[in-house]
Amino acid sequence: MSLSFRQLRYFVTTAEQGQISYAAAQLSISQSAVTTAIKELEKSIGVALFTRMPQGMELTVAGRQFLSYAYEILAKVDEATHLNYVSSDIEGELTVAATYTVIGYFLPLHIERMRRLYPKLRIQLYEVNRESIEEGLLVNRYDISVLLTSNILNNALTTETLLRSVRRLWVPAQHPLLKRAGVGLQDVAEEPYIMLTVDEAAYSSLKYWSTTPYQPRVMLRTSSIEAVRSMVANNLGVAILSDMVHRPWSLEGRRIETINITDPVPPMDVGLAWRANTDFTPAMHVFRRYFQQAFGLPGTNG
């Protein structure tokens, strides 16, 4: 069996995008290159990974199983390309506060990497809401936090954004809006809407809705991202959420597509926050430096 990084990357992108044309556009290559890579991959492992449908590419049972392995392999490759971290024997304990979304969809991979890079560094992790994080940082209950920096308004805190996750419209497979050349908030307002409430998602959503004459037709408010995923996949409503929490399949195995929105919708900013003018401990320096290197940020002194 001969597999290549290129084949895996093209396979994953096609699985996520659902169509060869979308995957090719995402990868900035030709559709034929994607098609060839997938055929080569299927030949190498001896199973069909996709069922070719009129509306796009649908993963087979084997394809879904292989996708989880592909994600793991690509994650290891990504990790191998970030071996420029300075190994350290630093010791000590770091108290880190993080919000629900960050812990569920962003932080675990990075905590696991730091645990191997700095085995003597003990990271105590707490899941709390933004208000509690802000108060905890100011009274030194927490050393540093990882959260949605776009929600921080307290001038006594310093923030550093690591990534900006685009928000898109989530719809079920074959939804009529997928055929539109452009979809705006006016179009979304005509659909039943699933409103996520965790991590102030409803508040963030209403901020950009309030700049338009439209309002979402909310049929359910829920703190569960998995509930949103299942409701959308089962054609019970649509939602606008970030790419960071998007997964192309619901728990029932039904596909969830995404659509770019023509109206201005701000991304979800994820990053670090700490008390302004605080004296960074060696553990805090290491923690911040790890994320600066992981996301290609210019190094600065804490």
NORRABEL-V405902 format. One record per residue. RES is the residue in three letters. SS is DSSP state (2 for helix, 1 for strand, 0 for the rest). D_LAST is the distance of its C-alpha to the last C-alpha in Angstrom with 1 decimal. Layout:
res = (RES	RES)
ss = (SS	SS)
d_last = (D_LAST	D_LAST)
//
This chain:
res = (MET	SER	LEU	SER	PHE	ARG	GLN	LEU	ARG	TYR	PHE	VAL	THR	THR	ALA	GLU	GLN	GLY	GLN	ILE	SER	TYR	ALA	ALA	ALA	GLN	LEU	SER	ILE	SER	GLN	SER	ALA	VAL	THR	THR	ALA	ILE	LYS	GLU	LEU	GLU	LYS	SER	ILE	GLY	VAL	ALA	LEU	PHE	THR	ARG	MET	PRO	GLN	GLY	MET	GLU	LEU	THR	VAL	ALA	GLY	ARG	GLN	PHE	LEU	SER	TYR	ALA	TYR	GLU	ILE	LEU	ALA	LYS	VAL	ASP	GLU	ALA	THR	HIS	LEU	ASN	TYR	VAL	SER	SER	ASP	ILE	GLU	GLY	GLU	LEU	THR	VAL	ALA	ALA	THR	TYR	THR	VAL	ILE	GLY	TYR	PHE	LEU	PRO	LEU	HIS	ILE	GLU	ARG	MET	ARG	ARG	LEU	TYR	PRO	LYS	LEU	ARG	ILE	GLN	LEU	TYR	GLU	VAL	ASN	ARG	GLU	SER	ILE	GLU	GLU	GLY	LEU	LEU	VAL	ASN	ARG	TYR	ASP	ILE	SER	VAL	LEU	LEU	THR	SER	ASN	ILE	LEU	ASN	ASN	ALA	LEU	THR	THR	GLU	THR	LEU	LEU	ARG	SER	VAL	ARG	ARG	LEU	TRP	VAL	PRO	ALA	GLN	HIS	PRO	LEU	LEU	LYS	ARG	ALA	GLY	VAL	GLY	LEU	GLN	ASP	VAL	ALA	GLU	GLU	PRO	TYR	ILE	MET	LEU	THR	VAL	ASP	GLU	ALA	ALA	TYR	SER	SER	LEU	LYS	TYR	TRP	SER	THR	THR	PRO	TYR	GLN	PRO	ARG	VAL	MET	LEU	ARG	THR	SER	SER	ILE	GLU	ALA	VAL	ARG	SER	MET	VAL	ALA	ASN	ASN	LEU	GLY	VAL	ALA	ILE	LEU	SER	ASP	MET	VAL	HIS	ARG	PRO	TRP	SER	LEU	GLU	GLY	ARG	ARG	ILE	GLU	THR	ILE	ASN	ILE	THR	ASP	PRO	VAL	PRO	PRO	MET	ASP	VAL	GLY	LEU	ALA	TRP	ARG	ALA	ASN	THR	ASP	PHE	THR	PRO	ALA	MET	HIS	VAL	PHE	ARG	ARG	TYR	PHE	GLN	GLN	ALA	PHE	GLY	LEU	PRO	GLY	THR	ASN	GLY)
ss = (0	0	0	0	2	2	2	2	2	2	2	2	2	2	2	2	2	0	0	2	2	2	2	2	2	2	2	0	0	0	2	2	2	2	2	2	2	2	2	2	2	2	2	2	2	0	0	0	0	1	1	1	1	0	0	1	1	1	1	0	2	2	2	2	2	2	2	2	2	2	2	2	2	2	2	2	2	2	2	2	0	0	0	0	0	0	0	0	0	0	0	1	1	1	1	1	1	1	0	2	2	2	2	2	2	2	2	2	2	2	2	2	2	2	2	2	2	0	0	0	1	1	1	1	1	1	1	0	0	2	2	2	2	2	2	2	2	2	0	0	0	0	0	1	1	1	1	1	2	2	2	0	0	0	0	0	1	1	1	1	1	1	1	1	1	0	1	1	1	1	1	1	0	0	0	2	2	2	2	0	0	0	1	0	2	2	2	2	2	0	0	1	1	1	1	1	0	2	2	2	2	2	2	2	2	2	2	2	2	0	0	0	0	0	0	0	1	1	1	1	1	1	0	0	2	2	2	2	2	2	2	2	2	0	0	0	0	1	1	1	1	1	2	2	2	0	0	0	1	0	0	0	0	0	1	1	1	1	1	0	1	0	0	0	0	0	0	1	1	1	1	1	1	1	1	0	0	0	0	0	0	2	2	2	2	2	2	2	2	2	2	2	2	2	0	0	0	0	0	0	0	0)
d_last = (48.0	45.8	42.7	40.2	36.6	38.1	40.6	38.2	35.9	38.9	40.3	37.2	36.8	40.6	40.4	37.6	39.2	42.7	44.4	44.7	44.5	41.2	39.7	40.9	39.3	36.0	36.2	37.7	40.7	44.4	45.8	48.1	45.2	43.9	47.4	48.1	45.0	45.7	49.3	48.4	46.0	48.7	51.2	49.0	48.5	51.9	51.2	50.9	47.3	48.3	51.3	52.0	52.7	53.9	50.7	48.3	47.2	47.3	46.0	48.6	48.2	47.5	45.1	43.0	43.0	42.0	39.2	37.3	37.7	36.6	33.4	32.7	33.6	31.4	28.4	29.0	29.4	26.1	24.5	26.3	24.9	21.3	22.0	19.6	17.1	16.8	18.8	17.6	19.5	16.6	18.1	17.5	17.4	15.0	16.4	15.9	17.9	19.3	22.2	25.6	25.4	22.0	23.4	26.7	25.9	22.4	20.6	23.2	23.2	19.5	19.7	22.8	21.2	18.3	21.0	22.9	20.0	18.8	22.0	21.0	18.1	19.7	18.4	20.2	20.5	22.0	23.7	23.8	24.3	21.9	23.2	22.8	19.2	18.4	20.4	19.0	15.3	16.5	18.6	16.2	18.6	15.9	12.4	11.4	14.0	15.4	17.9	19.7	17.2	20.3	21.6	18.8	20.1	18.6	16.9	15.3	13.0	10.3	11.3	10.8	14.2	15.1	18.8	21.6	24.7	27.9	30.3	34.0	37.3	38.4	42.2	44.6	46.3	49.1	48.0	49.8	46.6	45.9	48.8	47.6	46.4	43.8	42.7	41.4	40.7	44.3	45.4	42.9	44.3	47.7	46.6	46.1	42.3	40.3	37.5	34.5	33.2	30.3	26.7	28.2	29.8	32.9	31.0	29.1	32.4	34.3	31.9	33.1	36.6	37.0	36.7	39.9	43.5	43.2	42.2	41.8	44.9	43.1	45.3	42.8	39.5	37.8	34.5	35.3	34.1	36.9	39.4	38.4	38.7	42.1	43.4	42.5	43.9	47.1	47.6	47.2	44.7	41.8	38.1	35.1	32.0	29.1	29.5	26.9	29.4	32.5	34.8	38.1	40.3	41.0	41.9	45.5	44.9	45.3	43.4	40.9	40.6	38.0	38.9	36.8	37.3	38.4	37.1	33.5	31.6	27.8	25.8	24.0	20.2	18.2	14.5	11.7	11.3	9.9	11.0	10.0	8.9	8.4	7.7	5.9	9.0	9.9	11.2	8.2	6.5	10.0	10.5	7.9	9.1	12.5	12.6	11.3	14.2	16.6	16.6	16.3	13.3	12.1	9.2	6.3	3.8	0.0)
//
